[in-house]
Amino acid sequence: MLGALSSAFLPASLAQAHKRVFKLDPRFEPQTVRFSGYSPGTLVVDPGNHFLYLQTSRTTARRYGVGVGRAGLAFRGSATIGRKAKWPSWTPTKNMIRREPGKYARYAKGVPGGPGNPLGSRALYLYRSGRDTMYRIHGTTQPSSIGRSVSNGCIRMINAHVEDLYERVPVGAKVVVL
């Protein structure tokens, strides 16, 4: 009874989220794994398997589960972390608005940072040749997207996991998206 009563005082969107229980597949929980081929400190994203690796030594990495871009929208290649933000604001790109105006046009002026923001609690901004690529490694308000290819190209993580990664990775870190 208390659960039903307390959710009555929440905004509708939070009340719905409160009712849904999400269980992350254990393989997508952060864990240390055998991994090699990159310099320590390099982030490697394997979109096909939905993992992000932070190379921690010559032979090990911290592995996280991620959600990635759906076909045709994913970032590929090398980049660096050009900046980082806690509770970042979000504005859909012009391409997102063009592709799905009914979904994104209302956010054209941006959404302030906070728990309802699509970028979640942290964002690491991917830069190439000193320019923002418009792709991010970020948290998500949709934890069920982890392990799936559904985003507009960014790399999504559970908020607690991106917070962990955020503290481990400096601006300037190399990122490789396979």
KEVOMAR-741814 format. One line per field, with one value per residue: x, y, z of N, C-alpha, C in turn. Coordinates in Angstrom, 3 decimals. Atoms other than C-alpha are relative to their C-alpha. Example, Ala and Ser with C-alpha at 12.3 -4.5 7.8 and 13.67 -1.06 7.14 Angstrom:
2
nx: c(0.890, -0.820);
ny: c(-1.190, -1.190);
nz: c(0.000, -0.060);
cax: c(12.300, 13.670);
cay: c(-4.500, -1.060);
caz: c(7.800, 7.140);
cx: c(0.900, -0.770);
cy: c(1.200, 1.090);
cz: c(0.000, 0.730);
REM end
This chain:
178
nx: c(0.820, -0.860, -0.571, 1.017, 0.268, -1.124, -0.117, 1.054, -0.531, -1.056, 0.465, 0.408, -1.140, -0.778, 0.825, -0.116, -1.351, -0.050, 0.717, -0.761, -1.239, -0.933, -1.106, -1.066, -0.676, -1.282, -1.169, -0.142, -0.498, -1.439, -0.838, -1.350, -0.117, -1.242, 0.176, -1.290, -0.085, 0.069, -0.741, 0.819, 0.707, 0.786, 1.363, 0.289, 1.417, 0.324, 1.455, 0.638, 0.217, 0.565, -0.912, -1.014, -1.143, -1.029, -1.236, -0.598, -1.387, -0.255, 0.788, 1.323, 0.837, 1.284, 1.007, 1.342, 1.008, 0.453, 0.938, -0.682, 0.818, 0.610, -0.678, -0.135, -0.104, -1.058, -1.332, -1.067, -1.338, -0.715, 0.325, -0.495, 0.961, -0.286, 0.498, 0.869, 0.990, 0.905, 1.386, -0.073, 1.202, 0.093, 0.755, -0.081, -0.674, 0.889, 0.345, 1.017, 1.264, 0.426, 0.440, 1.183, 0.434, 1.030, -0.638, -1.091, 0.108, 0.382, -1.188, -0.994, -0.685, -0.788, 0.553, -1.024, -0.467, 0.803, 0.373, 0.812, -0.734, -0.421, -1.422, -0.250, -0.751, -1.337, -0.258, -1.357, 0.222, -1.001, -0.548, -0.932, -0.752, 0.353, 1.398, 1.033, 0.624, 1.417, 0.229, -0.297, 0.166, 0.822, 0.979, 1.278, 1.249, 0.591, -0.972, 0.282, -0.670, -1.344, -0.048, 0.797, -0.399, 1.238, -0.149, -0.294, -1.421, -0.821, -0.265, 0.743, -0.371, 0.745, -0.532, -1.045, -1.182, -0.668, -0.601, -1.244, -0.905, -0.305, -1.051, -1.210, -0.493, -0.243, 0.117, -1.161, -0.103, 0.280, 1.185, 0.047, 1.277, -0.239);
ny: c(-1.204, -1.164, -0.203, -0.591, -1.336, -0.896, -0.293, -0.940, -1.345, -0.191, -0.309, 1.220, 0.692, 0.652, 1.059, 1.141, 0.548, 0.624, 1.273, 0.939, 0.482, 0.391, 0.854, 0.009, 1.277, -0.063, -0.204, -1.430, -0.662, -0.261, 1.098, 0.082, 1.107, 0.065, -0.820, -0.569, -0.591, -1.460, -0.603, -0.267, -1.283, -0.102, 0.531, 0.741, 0.345, 1.103, -0.131, 1.262, 0.779, -0.930, -0.188, -1.035, 0.436, -0.949, 0.783, -0.377, 0.468, 0.624, 1.222, -0.053, -1.185, -0.071, 0.108, -0.489, 0.179, -1.259, -0.060, -0.702, -0.519, 0.957, 0.087, -1.222, -1.206, 0.169, -0.556, 0.985, -0.560, -0.494, -1.324, -0.229, -0.645, -1.431, -0.628, 0.840, -0.810, 0.612, -0.396, -0.865, -0.370, 0.738, -0.558, 0.935, -0.547, -0.349, 1.253, 0.701, -0.725, 0.238, 1.396, 0.271, -1.289, 0.172, 0.431, -0.845, -1.441, -0.732, -0.164, -0.710, -1.013, 0.682, 0.516, -0.174, 1.204, 0.482, 1.413, 0.315, -0.323, 1.213, 0.311, 0.573, -0.702, -0.394, 0.121, -0.159, -0.511, 0.499, -1.002, 0.476, -1.144, -1.196, -0.408, 0.843, 0.892, 0.073, 1.305, -0.011, 1.153, -0.668, 0.780, 0.119, 0.133, 1.240, 1.056, 1.206, -0.107, 0.571, 1.278, -0.113, -1.018, -0.764, -1.445, -0.822, 0.080, -0.115, 1.205, -0.150, 0.838, -0.174, -1.203, 0.321, 0.476, -1.131, -0.777, 0.699, -0.239, -1.432, -0.237, 0.726, -0.406, -1.448, -0.678, 0.337, 1.461, 0.492, 0.850, 0.724, 0.668, 1.011);
nz: c(0.000, -0.058, 1.332, 0.865, -0.492, 0.260, 1.420, 0.366, -0.150, 0.986, 1.357, 0.710, 0.613, -1.052, -0.577, 0.918, -0.136, -1.321, 0.081, 0.833, -0.584, 1.050, -0.456, 0.997, 0.227, -0.720, 0.872, 0.257, -1.216, 0.083, -0.478, 0.559, 0.957, 0.782, 1.196, 0.362, 1.328, -0.063, -1.114, -1.185, 0.039, 1.227, 0.010, 1.220, 0.062, 0.910, 0.156, 0.341, -1.224, -0.981, -1.124, -0.018, -0.796, -0.410, -0.137, -1.282, 0.035, 1.302, 0.198, -0.618, 0.200, -0.700, 1.056, -0.316, 1.032, 0.587, 1.107, 1.092, 1.085, 0.926, 1.300, 0.775, -0.822, -0.984, 0.171, 0.218, 0.126, -1.178, -0.519, -1.351, -0.895, 0.098, -1.229, -0.824, -0.716, -0.967, 0.269, 1.188, 0.743, 1.266, 1.122, 1.126, 1.176, 1.116, 0.694, -0.791, 0.184, 1.383, 0.131, -0.819, -0.553, -1.035, -1.243, -0.472, 0.267, -1.218, -0.831, 0.811, -0.813, -1.016, -1.242, -1.039, -0.672, -1.122, 0.095, 1.166, 1.217, 0.709, -0.150, -1.315, -1.032, 0.455, 1.436, 0.509, 1.344, 0.944, 0.912, 1.030, 0.548, -0.766, 0.224, -0.588, 0.982, -0.378, -0.609, -1.431, -0.881, -1.018, -0.749, 0.686, -0.751, 0.513, -0.268, 0.792, 1.299, -0.112, 0.708, 1.228, 0.989, 0.127, -0.179, 1.172, 0.292, -1.194, -0.769, -1.250, -1.133, -1.251, -0.640, -0.980, 0.727, 0.646, -1.085, -0.303, 1.124, -0.018, -0.994, 0.393, 1.314, 0.098, 1.300, 0.816, 0.181, 1.349, 0.155, 1.256, 0.205, 1.037);
cax: c(0.000, 2.773, 4.402, 1.129, 0.521, 4.028, 3.973, 0.758, 2.829, 5.397, 5.102, 3.520, 6.801, 8.619, 5.715, 5.847, 9.614, 9.134, 6.738, 9.059, 11.826, 14.853, 17.394, 20.670, 22.140, 25.194, 27.546, 26.888, 27.937, 31.384, 34.082, 37.773, 38.493, 41.497, 41.965, 44.980, 46.067, 45.773, 47.703, 46.490, 43.959, 42.472, 38.715, 37.680, 34.041, 32.918, 29.437, 28.739, 29.024, 27.782, 30.875, 33.137, 36.618, 38.928, 42.379, 43.884, 47.126, 48.773, 46.522, 43.412, 40.550, 37.511, 34.532, 31.122, 27.924, 26.681, 23.858, 24.991, 23.711, 21.281, 22.393, 23.696, 23.869, 26.897, 30.234, 33.274, 37.001, 39.243, 38.578, 39.656, 37.681, 37.526, 35.537, 33.492, 30.325, 28.336, 24.553, 25.017, 22.407, 21.221, 20.083, 19.134, 21.226, 19.718, 19.865, 17.883, 15.216, 15.132, 14.805, 12.161, 10.633, 7.673, 10.000, 12.783, 11.631, 10.125, 13.614, 15.370, 16.216, 17.714, 16.981, 18.754, 20.810, 19.072, 17.547, 15.152, 17.809, 18.565, 22.333, 21.944, 24.318, 27.603, 28.850, 32.229, 32.366, 34.139, 36.371, 38.290, 41.010, 40.001, 36.339, 33.258, 31.933, 28.491, 28.873, 29.025, 29.598, 26.845, 24.373, 20.810, 17.265, 16.553, 18.627, 16.879, 18.748, 22.024, 23.020, 21.016, 21.572, 18.879, 20.385, 21.016, 24.688, 25.939, 27.247, 24.892, 25.721, 23.900, 24.257, 26.243, 28.589, 29.243, 29.888, 32.546, 34.093, 33.971, 36.173, 38.693, 39.147, 40.805, 40.123, 42.470, 41.994, 41.996, 38.778, 38.577, 35.165, 35.497);
cay: c(0.000, 2.423, 1.888, 2.707, 5.708, 7.117, 6.758, 8.801, 11.823, 11.333, 12.859, 10.355, 9.613, 8.863, 6.834, 4.619, 4.223, 3.351, 0.527, -1.018, -3.171, -3.536, -6.321, -5.881, -9.032, -9.852, -9.874, -6.123, -5.343, -3.713, -6.365, -6.961, -9.135, -10.315, -7.835, -6.612, -4.700, -1.099, 1.246, 1.481, 4.297, 3.708, 3.238, 0.599, 0.224, -3.044, -2.150, -5.634, -7.159, -4.094, -3.651, -0.742, -1.603, 0.641, -0.887, -0.936, -2.872, -4.670, -7.699, -6.512, -4.086, -2.929, -3.954, -2.265, -3.088, -0.397, 0.464, 1.696, 3.376, 1.569, 0.647, 3.604, 5.981, 4.731, 6.463, 4.512, 5.137, 7.024, 10.041, 11.595, 12.678, 16.418, 17.336, 15.809, 17.004, 16.101, 16.247, 17.600, 19.513, 17.979, 19.333, 16.990, 17.402, 18.898, 15.449, 13.922, 16.619, 16.145, 12.323, 12.362, 15.836, 14.566, 13.130, 15.737, 19.158, 20.124, 19.794, 21.957, 24.602, 21.970, 20.145, 21.151, 18.575, 16.449, 13.019, 13.259, 14.326, 11.722, 12.037, 10.849, 11.746, 12.050, 12.593, 12.179, 14.126, 12.545, 14.889, 14.272, 16.671, 19.120, 19.249, 17.903, 14.863, 15.264, 11.707, 10.982, 8.243, 9.020, 7.760, 6.906, 7.198, 3.924, 1.214, -1.498, -0.172, -1.623, -4.556, -3.238, -1.146, 1.500, 4.942, 7.795, 6.887, 7.687, 5.093, 4.654, 3.315, 2.723, 5.987, 4.390, 2.791, 6.007, 7.756, 5.127, 5.503, 9.315, 9.214, 6.858, 8.610, 12.005, 14.545, 13.632, 9.850, 7.963, 6.268, 3.584, 2.501, -0.721);
caz: c(0.000, 0.858, -2.579, -4.354, -2.160, -2.547, -6.340, -6.414, -5.399, -8.169, -11.651, -14.057, -15.857, -12.600, -11.252, -14.370, -14.037, -10.363, -11.283, -13.894, -12.510, -14.738, -14.249, -16.124, -17.658, -15.464, -18.485, -18.852, -15.260, -14.927, -14.532, -15.082, -18.121, -20.112, -22.959, -24.897, -27.961, -26.771, -24.504, -20.903, -20.609, -24.064, -24.381, -26.919, -27.942, -29.534, -30.860, -32.226, -28.762, -26.850, -24.687, -23.811, -22.533, -20.544, -21.055, -17.547, -18.189, -21.099, -20.528, -18.679, -19.056, -17.144, -19.293, -19.268, -21.130, -23.510, -25.861, -29.268, -32.406, -34.636, -38.148, -40.119, -37.167, -35.247, -34.824, -36.095, -35.854, -33.440, -31.284, -28.006, -24.975, -25.654, -22.574, -19.772, -18.034, -14.936, -15.440, -18.979, -20.909, -24.182, -27.528, -30.366, -33.497, -36.641, -38.238, -35.358, -35.725, -39.513, -39.215, -36.466, -36.074, -34.059, -31.476, -31.307, -32.622, -29.258, -27.707, -30.323, -27.700, -25.418, -22.201, -18.981, -17.112, -14.500, -13.892, -16.859, -19.368, -22.082, -21.495, -17.930, -15.128, -17.063, -20.607, -22.259, -25.521, -28.503, -30.484, -33.702, -34.910, -32.167, -33.274, -31.516, -33.417, -31.780, -30.435, -26.716, -24.198, -21.713, -19.156, -20.030, -18.748, -20.609, -18.896, -20.934, -24.009, -22.684, -24.874, -27.814, -30.961, -30.640, -30.119, -32.551, -32.541, -29.073, -26.643, -23.691, -20.252, -16.971, -15.004, -12.147, -14.710, -16.640, -13.318, -12.561, -16.026, -15.770, -12.667, -14.327, -17.693, -18.208, -20.934, -23.780, -23.436, -26.719, -27.876, -30.549, -31.855, -33.860);
cx: c(0.860, 0.612, -0.995, -0.288, 1.141, 0.141, -1.086, 0.505, 1.133, -0.592, -0.262, 1.182, 0.846, -0.785, 0.066, 1.360, 0.133, -0.653, 0.767, 1.288, 0.878, 1.131, 1.025, 0.604, 1.386, 1.224, 0.222, 0.382, 1.488, 0.793, 1.368, 0.090, 1.381, -0.258, 1.356, -0.082, 0.000, 0.810, -0.924, -0.573, -0.850, -1.382, -0.225, -1.463, -0.184, -1.520, -0.707, -0.323, -0.529, 0.855, 0.890, 1.088, 0.862, 1.245, 0.714, 1.449, 0.217, -0.963, -1.399, -0.716, -1.192, -1.037, -1.366, -0.938, -0.474, -1.152, 0.670, -0.989, -0.584, 0.681, -0.005, 0.192, 1.193, 1.298, 0.986, 1.330, 0.560, -0.442, 0.753, -1.143, 0.385, -0.479, -0.897, -0.987, -0.806, -1.386, -0.062, -1.373, 0.021, -0.844, 0.096, 0.704, -1.036, -0.418, -1.055, -1.373, -0.540, -0.567, -1.308, -0.510, -1.048, 0.577, 0.960, -0.178, -0.324, 1.181, 1.093, 0.763, 0.759, -0.791, 1.076, 0.400, -0.899, -0.440, -0.836, 0.689, 0.496, 1.482, 0.341, 0.910, 1.384, 0.088, 1.475, -0.155, 1.128, 0.384, 0.942, 0.648, -0.423, -1.438, -0.964, -0.657, -1.518, -0.380, 0.512, 0.028, -0.745, -0.899, -1.295, -1.158, -0.725, 0.975, -0.245, 0.633, 1.423, -0.027, -0.768, 0.566, -1.232, 0.170, 0.226, 1.496, 0.900, 0.136, -0.604, 0.500, -0.987, 0.625, 1.115, 1.286, 0.729, 0.623, 1.346, 1.041, 0.482, 1.163, 1.331, 0.683, 0.211, -0.373, 1.301, 0.173, -0.395, -1.209, 0.077, -1.353, 0.175, -1.093);
cy: c(1.263, 0.302, 0.676, 1.430, 0.948, 0.314, 0.955, 1.439, 0.301, 0.475, -1.309, -0.763, -0.718, -1.125, -1.245, -0.659, -0.747, -1.381, -1.044, -0.391, -0.483, -0.801, -0.075, -1.394, 0.093, 0.206, 1.474, 0.798, 0.282, -1.163, 0.070, -1.242, 0.022, 0.739, 0.607, 0.640, 1.514, 0.497, 0.169, 1.416, 0.191, -0.609, -0.676, -0.414, -1.066, 0.010, -1.322, -0.864, 0.831, 0.110, 1.213, -0.501, 1.202, -0.838, 0.481, -0.445, -0.610, -1.149, 0.030, 1.306, -0.068, 0.041, 0.424, -0.386, 1.350, -0.247, 0.856, 0.459, -1.089, 0.117, 1.341, 1.256, -0.031, 0.692, -1.151, 0.739, 0.474, 1.409, 0.174, 0.574, 1.476, 0.794, -0.983, 0.918, -0.864, 0.590, 0.962, 0.389, -0.765, 0.768, -1.001, 0.663, 0.352, -1.250, -0.793, 0.646, -0.244, -1.421, -0.267, 1.286, -0.135, -0.355, 1.045, 1.508, 0.794, 0.243, 0.811, 1.067, -0.611, -0.416, 0.175, -1.344, -0.360, -1.417, -0.371, 0.258, -1.277, -0.345, -0.558, 0.860, 0.493, -0.137, 0.233, 0.296, -0.440, 1.095, -0.681, 1.235, 1.306, 0.465, -1.013, -0.832, -0.069, -1.392, 0.036, -1.423, 0.604, -0.979, -0.082, -0.057, -1.278, -1.162, -1.281, 0.058, -0.564, -1.399, 0.015, 1.091, 0.828, 1.515, 0.710, 0.062, 0.087, -1.355, 0.213, -0.963, 0.213, 1.200, -0.302, -0.441, 1.146, 0.922, -0.606, 0.285, 1.451, 0.311, -0.635, 0.561, 1.518, 0.556, -0.291, -1.505, -0.381, -0.934, -0.652, -0.702, -0.916, -0.022);
cz: c(0.000, -1.359, -0.925, 0.412, -0.344, -1.485, -0.471, 0.077, -0.975, -1.319, -0.747, -0.576, 1.044, 0.655, -0.875, 0.142, 1.315, -0.033, -0.787, 0.698, -1.138, 0.618, -1.123, -0.088, 0.656, -0.899, -0.315, 1.243, -0.163, 0.606, -0.656, -0.859, -0.636, -1.318, -0.311, -1.381, -0.016, 1.185, 1.195, -0.054, -1.239, 0.214, -1.342, 0.050, -1.080, -0.175, -0.289, 1.202, 1.153, 1.265, -0.241, 0.940, 0.341, 0.255, 1.256, 0.137, -1.384, -0.279, 0.613, -0.321, 0.940, -1.113, 0.535, -1.140, -0.500, -0.968, -1.062, -1.060, -0.876, -1.358, -0.723, 0.810, 0.955, -0.403, -0.191, -0.059, 1.322, 0.362, 1.318, 0.829, 0.026, 1.188, 0.714, 0.722, 0.961, -0.241, -1.193, -0.542, -1.320, -0.988, -1.143, -1.182, -1.070, -0.760, 0.765, -0.209, -1.408, -0.159, 0.727, 0.649, 1.103, 1.351, 0.565, -0.162, 1.265, 0.947, -0.694, 0.788, 1.162, 1.221, 1.065, 0.612, 1.172, -0.251, -1.221, -1.326, -0.680, 0.115, 1.375, 0.856, -0.428, -1.510, -0.256, -1.481, -0.923, -0.996, -0.989, -0.614, 0.668, -0.141, 0.612, -1.099, 0.168, 0.537, 1.431, 0.544, 1.180, 0.738, -0.785, 0.987, -0.421, 0.212, -0.804, -1.390, 0.040, -0.612, -1.304, -0.902, -0.327, 0.011, -1.336, -0.271, 1.210, 0.696, 1.380, 1.061, 1.145, 0.721, 0.997, -0.698, -0.688, 1.051, 0.395, -1.090, -0.001, 0.947, -0.403, -1.252, -0.049, -1.369, -0.744, -0.224, -1.414, 0.039, -1.383, -0.068, -1.209, -1.054);
REM end
